[in-house]
Amino acid sequence: MGNAYAVNQEVNTANVNVATNGVLNISSVQDSKSVQMKSSPKSLFSSSVSATTKATTTNIASNLTANNLTIETTKEDINITGSNIDAQQQLSLNSAKDINIKAGYMAA
């Protein structure tokens, strides 16, 4: 087994076991948009043009939901970024090294 990735995933079931001997990454994706708006002069004698640019970045999470949820690495890290992990009964995170949980990024 090697590294395992779950990116922008939806899982909703009774029991989930995710295991690897490599790095396990559960992460979101980012949707970035940029819109540029230009306005023309209001009179024939004006030559100024104004431009406005608006950029947004939206975090789209991975969602793992189960009654019982086990996430395990036998040799490396577990990295959870901008995602939701929800166990109604039992949640188990087992890592040989670090468990890193980070927020996702959104900007307007």
N, C-alpha and C positions, 0 to 999 in steps of 0.2 A: 504494500500500500504506500501511496505517496501523499502529497498535499491534497486537501479537500476544500472546495469552494462552493458556497451557496450565495449567489448574487441575485437580488431582486426576486426572491422565491416566496411562494405562499404554500405553507404546509399546515393542514388542520386535520388531525386524525387522533385515534385513541392513544397509541404509543409510538414514540419516535426514538430510535437509537441512531446517533451519528458518531462514527468512530473512524479514526485513521492513526497511522503512526507518524505522519508528517504534520505540517502546520494545518490547522483547521480555521478557515476564514468564513464568517457569516457576515455579509455586508450588503449595503444598499448601493444603489446607482444614483448618479446625479443627472438631472435633466436641466440643461442650461439653455436659456433663450436670450436673444438680444434683438431688440426692435429699435429701428431708427426712424424718427418722424421729422419731416421737414415742412416748414411753412413758408409759403411764398409771400412777397410783399402785398400789402393791401391796396396800394395805389400804383399807378403806372410810373410815377416819378421816384419811387423808392427801389433801391437795388439790394437791400439787405434781405438775407435769407437766414432763418434760424433753424438749427437742427438740435434735436434732443434724442439721446440714446438711453434706453432703459434695458438693463440686464437683470435677469432673475435666475437663480439656481435653486432647484427643488430637490430635496432628498426623497427618494422612493425606497422605502424600507423593505427588507426581507422580514417575513412574519412566520415564525414557527410556533404553532399552538398544538398542545396535546394534553391528554390527561396525565401521562407520565412521559417525561422528556429527559433523555440522557445524551450528553455531548461529551466526547472523550477523545483525547490524544494520548498515545503511549510514549511518544518521544519529544514532542514539540509543544508549541503554544496554541491556545484558543484565542482567536481575535474576533470580537463581535463589534461591528461598527454600524451605527445608524439603523439598527434592526430591533425587532421586538421578539422576545423569547417569553412564552407564557405556558406554564404548566399548571393545570387545575389541581393536581394532586401532588406529584413529586417531580422536582427538578434536580438534576445532578450534572454538575460541570466538573470533570476530572481532567487535569492536565499534568503532564510530566514537568512542564516548565511554568510559564506564566498564563494567566487568564486576563486578557485586556478587553475592557468594555469602553467604547468611545461613542460619543454622540455623533449624529450625522450633521451635515452642514447645509444651511439654507440661507440664501441672501436675496435681497431685492434691491 
